[in-house]
Amino acid sequence: MKNKMTAAFIAALLTVSGTVSAFPAAAEVSPAVLISEVCTGNTGANGNLTDLKDSKDKFCDWVELYNPTSSDADIGGLYLSDDEAELAKAKIPDGTKIPAGGCLVVYCGKNIEAESTPEKPIALFGLSAKGETVILSDGTSIIDKADAPELADDTVYARIPADGTDFVIANPSPNAVNSEEQLFSAPDAPAFSRDSGMFADSFELELTAADGAEIYYTTDGSTPTENSTRYEGAITIENVTDRPNVLSAMDRSLFTDWYTWEQKRKPSVKVDKAVVIRAAAIKDGQVSGVVTKSYFVGYDDTTYNGVGVMSIVTDSDNLFDKQKGIYLKENAMNRGKEWERPVHIDFIDDGSTVLSQDCGMRIQGGYSRQDYQKSLRFYAREEYGAKKFDYPLFAGLTSRDGEGREINDFDKFVLRNGGNDANYTKFKDQLLQRMSGGLELSTQTGRPVVAFINGEYWGLYTMQEDYSDSYVKDHFDVKKKNVVIISTKYEDNSPKVDEGEDADIELWNEMDSWIRSADLTDPEQYKKFTEMFDVQDLANYLAAEIYITNEDWSVKNWRLWRSREADENNPDYSDCRWRTMFYDTEMGVYLWGNKSENSTNNKLIQIYETGKKGGDTLAVIAYKALQNEKFKEIFRSSMATAADTFSAENYDKQLAEIKDGYYKNLPKYFERFPSGSAMWSADQCIGWMNEFFHGKGTAPSREEYYPTMLRALELLQRYDNADLDILSEEQRKAVDSAHTRALRNATNGGTGIKPQNTSLDALETALNEAFGTEKLPRGDVNGDGAVTVTDISAAAAYVKNIKQLNAEAITRADVNGDGKVNITDVSAIAAHVKNIKPLS
């Protein structure tokens, strides 16, 4: 007889297709066997003709194995399991055989009392109807695996065709070879009279179904079943914000242990709400696909000040169930495909619904996974429907390789909560990424959006690009299968493969091992280094992270990518050289407790000294590269570019462009996610950034300070390279003492520019007295060992009486030797920097 499909079956949207993954080579089985069907809800109906019951008089669930070969298969001694950590869970009795082209059912259950025999093998573990993994192995290596989704009673997860790679939800055929005759014939999905969107007034929503099917619907995000509300007439769609909070009323301690002083505090207001309708048609026990719509009544595109609105709809268990809910604090740190959940999204942009599709969703981020409002990553996959999010999420986005290709569809995207800036401005990372434009780094284009989950307001986010193989393909035209991306594990900051093959970690490990022993002052080794890295990109990246003094880098929060193999059709980027990805920058420019001296943090020397001691890989790369004069010159130029792109003027410009979209929506966010922060927190953060970029009182701006970093590098390297053994004990003590003080001041983030320069003056004097004066080049006004655009600016500011110079700097600025510094000297320095006329 026909069974009645439940919510589980509808959730699978009739068919769930998934290719069987590749696994480690198993011990030889002769001949090979396959997992053919998985039944997790056997009631004996719908042709489910199995005859074994357990001690509680319930039909046993089962797994069917299939022998696709022309010879009998002896499977005795193999194992079935539902846990990759315990492959040898249930042994198949010795002597168990499957005839050529035949099938065999293995019964599963915790309460089976019958003996396991070759004719009727038994596995003493249960199969969960909410979703189950079944593994066939030799006890050590996996032979085959099936990841069954949530299933209705008396349906199976079946391999169709029987010797293929795809699984679908189908009718059972125990002990018979699978065929297309098992596939369901479901009614068409119901039609809605209105699409998702924003509406000024209430209206009546009509649903229709063909062929005499009945329609059932829900309003809480759950999958409709025959137990849901039956559609009997038009549904009134109206503003429902005054209804009680549901998800927003949940105890926050379910989601986070943070904000312990007010851990159980909930929103004090009724949060904004939308009407969510999910409907399915059912006829003769067969269920259509589910249609999901989101209706915002009393809203328009000005409600959230012109930013996009993302409605996310899913069964609540996917988020809040103790075992499988990805939003609960116990599960939020879990990663991987097994912690991806099916959702439906409606994206409303400029007042119109531009995306409406089923997709996958995971929790995103590191430490911030434990926050109250969590970051989310979305995946377009064929198993959900569409392979792409086919909409230009970021208007005007083009490729970063200079070819200007428009990027109008995406495999993935992220809704980021702001990371460490989640309860301040939420846009600081986006601001700094935008400001970095002059350095031509890989960055994540983003925009503010507000989100709803199952019809309840879920706060302000940044929608942004996701760093992935698709990002590299879209921006640099590298084939996805050729992309390798390495980043760090959250648990211990060790390197891991983000994109590529597991073996690709060796590409990183080999580079790491080589760089730690390399001498980049040797021309041949530096040449090899330039073949490993895009050195201009590396210098620009180091300059950016150092200039903004990102305190959450370099041990973590880095990603580097390369092509696995060279491609002559794309020699500029498919060249096997490592390149960087700039992200997670909000801990730069001092996020918390900014003091006026923070603009004088010498991140350059901190990284340099860490690398010198053999610390994290990024620091070692920076230290080694800065031993080479060619790279150091590239880096000086990158620092000058950083000073320009992270200038106070660009800060003011970018802040003005980005601020309103977030600021106007922050009050509602702080109401929804109370944490002790409010608008004063955002104002404070902007005040800290203002001080960093503009300076305050006697404290310099970052632009005024950064030459001191380069000067410190030159003097500390001069000390490192000096032959101290030739000095007298008194000279050695003087030099060492000056070096210790200069190094301490350079690496102490709370030391201002005056103490740093005073200690650098003392080190320079000690070195000069010990080894003689090291003559700096004419035009090197700031004394950092090179003549750059910074020296042009310093000389020009002196001529215009904007800034003063000390006596040594005046001597170096007087490039024509006429005893004074004027516009002629400025012009001469500029001509040198621009390679028009070198200084003699």
Secondary structure, DSSP 4 states (H G I P E B T S, - for coil): -PPPP-HHHHHTTS----BPPP-PPPPP-SS--EEEEEES---S-TT-----B-TTS-BPEEEEEE--SSS-EE-TT-EEES-TT-S-SEEPPTT-EE-TT-EEEEEE-TT--SPP-SSS-EE-S---TT-EEEEEESSSSEEEEEEE----TT-EEEESSTTSSBEEEE---TTS---GGGS--PPPPPEESS-SEEESS-EEE-EE-STT-EEEEESSSPPP-TTSEEP-SPEEE---TTSPPSGGGS-GGGT-S--GGGTT---SSPPPB-EEEEEEEEETTEE---EEEEEEET--TTTTTT-EEEEEE--THHHH-TTT-TTSTTTTT--SGGG-EEEEEEEEETTEEEEEEEEEEEEE-SGGGGSSSPEEEEE--TTTS-SSB-S-SSTT-B-TTSS--B---BSEEEEE--GGGTTTTS-HHHHHHHHGGGG------EEEEEEEETTEEEEEEEEE---SHHHHHHHH---GGGEEEEEE-TTT--EEEEES-GGGHHHHHHHHHHHHH--TTSHHHHHHHHHHB-HHHHHHHHHHHHHTT-TT-SSSS-EEEEESS--TTSTTTSSS-BEEE----TTSS--SS--GGGGG--HHHHHHHHHHTT-SHHHHHHHHHTTSHHHHHHHHHHHHHHHHHT-HHHHHHHHHHHHHHHHTTHHHHHHHS-SS--HHHHHHHHHHHHHHHH-BTTBPPHHHHHHHHHHHHHHHHHHHHS-GGGS-HHHHHHHHHHHHHHHHHHH-TT--HHHHHHHHHHHHHHHHHHH---PPPTT-TT-SSS--HHHHHHHHHHHTTSS---HHHHHHH-TT-SSS--HHHHHHHHHHHTTSS---
